[in-house]
Amino acid sequence: MTHANAPSPALGCARAGGPSSPPRSTLVVTAHAGDFVWRAGGAIALAAARGEKVTIVCLTFGERGESAKAWREGKTLQQIKAMRRDEAEQAAATLGAEVRFFDAGDYPLVATAELTDHLVAVYRETQPDLVLTHPVDDPYNGDHPAANRMALHARVLAQAIGYPGPGEIIGAPPVFYFAPHQPEMSGFRPEVLLDITEVWETKRKAMERLGAQRHLWDYYTDLAVRRGVQLRRNAGPNLGLPHKTMAEACMRPYPQVTKELA
């Protein structure tokens, strides 16, 4: 974990090795096509800017529950799926990441053995150094906890040498929960504050690719400002000085492994 006052903002720990080592790998598992942008776009852009590989899995397109504007415009289900896919692909490209779609159907997203098995294959293929996903609780959207359960279950299964399927087993990549839309109602604590100031404009451009949820552009801009205030309040002696810090918040479900307390 990198604290707010560290010189180089990052999530997780650097992969050991020399110049020949493969780049660090980040896996992002989200319920809907826009989730990765609002909640973790800064973390994704930072990782990509460092030359790391970022793979995003969107379990659904958010076609039923998160595309109200398109439904009101009279679009069909298939048209909405195509539109949300195009928006998510543009947003991922803006952030510098690869995105994959499982098209599992939202509202409700149902956790199944088949979907979990597909996720295991992605874990073993990408060999992530860290994982970003939804937190356990969200009383306003059951799809998000369903995605969490599958992401965590697949992570454990991907470590099991006896679990069938292609690819090498993985280690135990640290997991970070990105903030839900209404954190106060979801038991979310901002345990990790990530400085995304240097990639904020990239995140904002990615947000603007999501026209189906335009109403969220300003909300998540304001949230980044507030998280930036929290970051500066926890970053050292510069309390009360003007700043333009933008930030994202995360929780950690598993212990941090370290040889030094900092």
Summary of the structure (lengths in Angstrom):
residues: 262
radius of gyration: 17.9
end to end distance: 9.4
largest distance: 57.2
contacts: 866
relative contact order: 0.19
helix: 40%
strand: 13%
